[in-house]
Amino acid sequence: MKTRHVLAIDPHGHLGSPLPQVTADDQALHCVESVAAARKVLSKNHCSVGLVVFDSCPPTFQEDIEQLIAATPMTEWIGIVSPQAFESKQFQAFILNAFHDYHTLPIEPQRLAMSIGHACGKARLRLSLTD
């Protein structure tokens, strides 16, 4: 079976130990702390799924993520969000429009694993339509 790449952008290390629990055997996990590091990973690997942790990030982080998502139309994105972030209607709209799915912190590993699997399947379907 072909390896599927999963990218996690986690600026503050919130995912840490649960991350190995949420990826399947055929998924390679790339965990980075910045959008710049994410761009490097994406330049070398097609990532089926991208995870982004939003917790006390500067406003420019959201802008950088919007640009990254726009530049990677074959990747399905999942937001990992602090409950406080949802107080903003603008942020709610961003999550709704830009992401395949979202989870609130702290994550539930089993639920996130299912979301990643579903997003990988959706990314595979998207790729098959471009062949």
N, C-alpha and C positions, 0 to 999 in steps of 0.2 A: 504494500500500500504506500502511496506517495505521502511524504511528510507535508503537513500543513503548518504554516508558520503563523504564530500568534504574537503580536506585539503588545506590550503593556507599557504605557507611559505613566509612571508613578513618581512624581516629583518628591514626595515626602515619605516614600516607603511604606504606605499603608497596606499594600497587598502582601508583602513579605512572605511569611510562612504558609498562608493558605494557597498561594499561587500554584505550587506543584500539585495540589489536590484538584485544581480546576481544569487541568489540561490532560488530554487523552494521550495514550502511548504514541499515536501517529502525529502528535502536535509538538512542534519545536517552539519553545517559549523564548522570547527576546524581551528582557525587562530593562527599560532605560529610565533616566530621570528627567530628560528634557526633550523638547521638540526637535532640537538640532540633532541629538543622538538618534531619535526616531527616524529622521530623514536619512541618516547614514544606513540604518538597518534596512529601510525600505529601498534604498538604492541598490542593495545587494540581494534582497529576498522579496518575493511577492508574499505579502502577509494577507491571509484570508480574513483575519479578524484583528482589529485593533481595540485595545482597552485603554481608556483614559480616566485617570483619577482626578477629580475636581474637589480639592479641599484647600481652602485658604490660598488660592493661587492668584497672582496679579491679573488685572484685567487683560493685559497683553497675552496671557496664556490662552484665554478663550479665542482671541483673534488668531493666534498662531495655530491653534487646533482647527479652527474653521478653514484656514488656508490649507492645512495638511489634509483634511477630509476632502476638500474640493480637488486636491491634486491626486487623490487615490480613489478613483471611482470604483475600482474592483475590490475594495476592502470594505467589509462590514464593520461598523464601529459600535462599541458598547461603552456607555458612560458609567463610571463609578462615582457617585455623588454624595457629598455630605448633606444631611437633611437641611442644614441652614442655607445651602445654595439654592434650594427650591423656593425660598422666600421671594426671589426675583422673578417677575413675570417674563422678563426678557430672557433670563436663563432657562426658564421652563420651555419657552418657544424654541430656543436653540437646541435643547435636548430633543424635543419632539421632532424637529425638522431635520436634524443632522445625524441622529443615531438610530441604529437598528433596535437597540434595547437600552435599558439603564437599570442600575441597581443602586440602592442607598448603602452607605457605610453604616455599620460594619457589614462586610459581604457575608453571604451564606454560600459556602463553597459548592454545595450540590446544585443550587439554583443557578449560580454563575456558570458552572460546568455545562449545564443544559443549554444555557443561552449561547455559550461559545460553540457548542456542537451544532446548534441550529444555525448560527451565523456562518459557520464553516460550510454547512450544506447550502445555504443561500449564496455564498460566494462562489461555490463550485458550480451552481446552476448559472450564475451570471457569467462565469468564465466559459462555460460550455456554449452559451449563446453567441460568443464572440469568435469562436473557432470557424 
